[in-house]
């Protein structure tokens, strides 16, 4: 399988509903005893991403009255080389989200995309 073709295909999925967002990450410093601690500043960079709504659990048959589906979870979808980490803060459209565990999507050991669950940031 051609990894570059797979990466381009995944990027096309992102481009269908692409948004620009900012990622804010707390910077860390060495405390002199081998531990990394927050230094009180944040590092910020821009990314292009897609926010997707996915089912947050097993699909169940039932009767609904056409309202908001509460089992939907927001997911972040980004390219293979986008700099995101767990607990970063994603800022877009006047909303803030904390990035959950980042899953690297792989085929034959090569990463072609990344995705992560989003949680509303306080």
N, C-alpha and C positions, 0 to 999 in steps of 0.2 A: 504494500500500500504506500502510495506517495504521500508523505506527511505534509508537504507544502500544500498539496491540493486539499487535504482534509482541513488544514488551518484556514485556507481561503474560504472553504465552504462554511466553516463555523463563523468566520467573520461576516459572511453574508447574512447569517441568521441574526447576528448582532445589529447589522446595518439596517435591517427591516424596520426596527424601532429604536434607533440609536439615540442616546442622550449624552450630553457632556455633564460631568459631575466633578466634584472635588473630593479627594481623599485626605483626611487629616490623621496623622499618626503621632502619638506621644513619643518624643525622643527620650532616649535612655542614656545614662552615663554610668561609668564604673565607680562604685563607692569606695574603692581602694581595698576591698576585701574579697574581690572576685565576684561580686553580685552586681547586676545591672538594676539601677533605680531610676525613676522618672526625674528629669531635670527641670520640669516645669514649663517646657516649651513644646510646641507642636510643629511638625514638618507637614507641609501641604503640597499636593501636586494634583494636576488635572488628569482625568481619564475619560475615555469614551467607553460606554457600556450599554447594556440593555437591562431593564428591570422587568422581570417576568412574574406573572402570578401562577403558581402551581398548586395543585391539591396537596394539602398538608397531612393527609392521611388516606386510609383505604376508602375507595369509593363505595358508598352505600346507597342502595335503592331506598327511596322514601318519597313522601309527598312534601313538596315545597311550594310556597306561595310566592314565586317570582321575586324574592327579595335578594339582599346581598348574601353571597355564599361566604359563610364565616370559616370554612375549612381551607381557604386560600392563603398561601404563604408567599411573601415576596422573595424572589431570588435574584441575585446579581449574576449576570453573564458577561464575561470579559474574554479578551484574546489571551492566547497562551503566554505572552510576555508582559502582561500588564502587572504593575507592582501593587498588589493588594495583600494584606495579611489579616488574620483573625484579630478582632477587636479594633480595627481601624474604624474611623467614622466616615461614612459616605454622606455628602451633602449635595442635594439636588432638589430643584423646585421648592425651595423654602422648607424642606424636610430633612431630617437627619436620621440616619440608620447606623446601627452598629453591625459590622460585618461578622458573620458567624464563621464556622470552620470552612476553610477554602479547600474545595475539592479540585484536584488537578485531573482533567480528563485525559486519559492516555490510550494509545493504541501501539502495540509492539514496543512498549517502553518509552515512547515519545509523547510529550505533552502537546495537545492540539487546542486546548481551551481550559478555562477555569470557571467555576461557579461557586456561589456561597449563599447561604440563607441570610436574609436581612431581618434585623430586629429594630423596632422603633427606639431611637436614642432619646435619653432624657435631657 
